[in-house]
Amino acid sequence: MRRNRSVLGTEGGEFLAGDLATSIQTDVLVVPPPYGAKMTEARAIIENYWAAAERRDWAAFGALLASEVVYEMPQTRERVRGREPYVRFNAEFPGDWHVDVERVVGDGRHAASWTRFRVDGSEQPGLCFFDLGADGTIERITDFWPEPYEPPPGRVHLVERY
């Protein structure tokens, strides 16, 4: 195991995070996965996933997936099982599409992303939830592609439109 120095900010200044705050001058204990997968690891895996997709680097994309990955889109009730079928599903998506990552968050073996998907002159937001295996590969992906809609009537005085 290794130790990393960590500084945490507070409104009144800063303090060092340590082993259960026993000493303000100690280092943070970094536990290797699977016991203590760090947020940055989950986040990095998903950032690499989207970067590989955007580059059309299907070998790198596939290497991030568990062999039995399950991909689901609840809105269309589509499911793809397995690494090779899921890579093919993405590689054969029609049009000259591009994905821009707005945000990725992760903690332990879970992560989520907010993306903007562009194809043929249109843009759509995407929300994607990921479950990671103990080995760091992506085991499950649940993907939502929300469509914009008009708010209910009678609410104009409560909101700002953009």
SULSULSUL-V849441 format. One record per residue. N is the residue number from 1. RES is the residue in one letter. SS is DSSP state (alpha for helix, beta for strand, coil for the rest). PSI is psi in radians with two decimals (* if undefined). D_CENTER is the distance of its C-alpha to the mean C-alpha in whole Angstrom. Layout:
# SULSULSUL-V849441
n={N,N}
res={RES,RES}
ss={SS,SS}
psi={PSI,PSI}
d_center={D_CENTER,D_CENTER}
This chain:
# SULSULSUL-V849441
n={1,2,3,4,5,6,7,8,9,10,11,12,13,14,15,16,17,18,19,20,21,22,23,24,25,26,27,28,29,30,31,32,33,34,35,36,37,38,39,40,41,42,43,44,45,46,47,48,49,50,51,52,53,54,55,56,57,58,59,60,61,62,63,64,65,66,67,68,69,70,71,72,73,74,75,76,77,78,79,80,81,82,83,84,85,86,87,88,89,90,91,92,93,94,95,96,97,98,99,100,101,102,103,104,105,106,107,108,109,110,111,112,113,114,115,116,117,118,119,120,121,122,123,124,125,126,127,128,129,130,131,132,133,134,135,136,137,138,139,140,141,142,143,144,145,146,147,148,149,150,151,152,153,154,155,156,157,158,159,160,161,162}
res={M,R,R,N,R,S,V,L,G,T,E,G,G,E,F,L,A,G,D,L,A,T,S,I,Q,T,D,V,L,V,V,P,P,P,Y,G,A,K,M,T,E,A,R,A,I,I,E,N,Y,W,A,A,A,E,R,R,D,W,A,A,F,G,A,L,L,A,S,E,V,V,Y,E,M,P,Q,T,R,E,R,V,R,G,R,E,P,Y,V,R,F,N,A,E,F,P,G,D,W,H,V,D,V,E,R,V,V,G,D,G,R,H,A,A,S,W,T,R,F,R,V,D,G,S,E,Q,P,G,L,C,F,F,D,L,G,A,D,G,T,I,E,R,I,T,D,F,W,P,E,P,Y,E,P,P,P,G,R,V,H,L,V,E,R,Y}
ss={coil,beta,beta,beta,coil,coil,beta,beta,beta,beta,coil,coil,beta,beta,beta,beta,coil,coil,alpha,alpha,alpha,coil,coil,coil,coil,coil,coil,beta,beta,beta,coil,coil,coil,coil,coil,coil,coil,coil,alpha,alpha,alpha,alpha,alpha,alpha,alpha,alpha,alpha,alpha,alpha,alpha,alpha,alpha,alpha,alpha,alpha,coil,coil,alpha,alpha,alpha,alpha,alpha,alpha,coil,beta,beta,beta,beta,beta,beta,beta,beta,beta,coil,coil,coil,coil,beta,beta,beta,beta,coil,alpha,alpha,alpha,alpha,alpha,alpha,alpha,alpha,alpha,coil,coil,coil,coil,coil,coil,beta,beta,beta,beta,beta,beta,beta,beta,beta,beta,coil,coil,beta,beta,beta,beta,beta,beta,beta,beta,beta,beta,coil,coil,beta,beta,beta,beta,beta,beta,beta,beta,beta,beta,beta,coil,coil,coil,coil,coil,beta,beta,beta,beta,beta,beta,beta,coil,coil,coil,coil,coil,coil,coil,coil,coil,coil,coil,alpha,alpha,alpha,coil,coil,coil,coil}
psi={2.63,2.84,2.38,2.49,2.36,2.30,2.17,2.32,2.62,2.93,-0.57,0.08,-2.48,2.73,2.79,2.35,2.33,-3.03,1.69,0.56,0.54,-0.50,2.35,-0.24,0.14,2.93,2.79,2.35,2.16,1.99,2.23,2.67,2.70,-0.01,-0.54,0.92,2.25,2.71,-0.70,-0.53,-0.84,-0.77,-0.79,-0.68,-0.79,-0.65,-0.70,-0.64,-0.91,-0.66,-0.74,-0.70,-0.82,-0.65,-0.20,0.60,1.45,-0.42,-0.82,-0.70,-0.88,-0.58,-0.37,-0.18,2.50,2.65,-0.53,0.55,2.54,2.19,2.27,2.49,1.71,-0.57,-0.64,-0.07,0.67,2.51,2.40,2.26,2.27,2.60,-0.94,-0.80,-0.62,-0.69,-0.79,-0.72,-0.73,-0.77,-0.54,0.18,2.29,2.69,2.98,1.37,2.72,2.62,2.30,2.27,2.12,-0.77,2.49,2.29,2.64,2.69,2.10,-2.04,0.40,2.56,2.83,2.63,2.65,2.13,2.88,2.11,2.17,2.30,2.35,0.78,-0.02,2.77,2.47,2.39,2.63,2.43,2.21,2.32,2.36,2.44,2.26,2.57,3.00,-0.46,0.00,-0.01,2.75,2.08,-0.57,2.41,2.22,2.10,2.24,2.35,1.43,2.45,2.46,2.63,2.84,2.49,2.82,2.66,2.73,0.24,0.04,-0.55,-0.14,-0.21,2.89,2.25,2.53,*}
d_center={26,26,26,24,26,24,25,24,25,27,29,32,31,29,29,28,26,28,29,29,30,33,34,33,33,31,28,25,25,22,22,20,18,18,20,18,15,14,11,11,11,7,6,8,8,5,7,9,8,8,11,13,13,14,17,18,18,18,19,16,14,16,16,12,13,16,19,19,15,15,14,15,15,17,19,21,21,20,19,19,19,19,18,21,21,17,17,20,19,17,19,22,20,23,24,23,19,17,13,12,9,10,8,5,6,6,10,12,11,8,4,4,4,7,9,13,15,18,21,25,25,23,19,17,14,11,9,7,6,6,9,10,14,16,16,13,12,10,13,12,10,11,11,13,15,17,20,22,25,28,28,31,34,36,33,33,35,32,29,29,28,26}
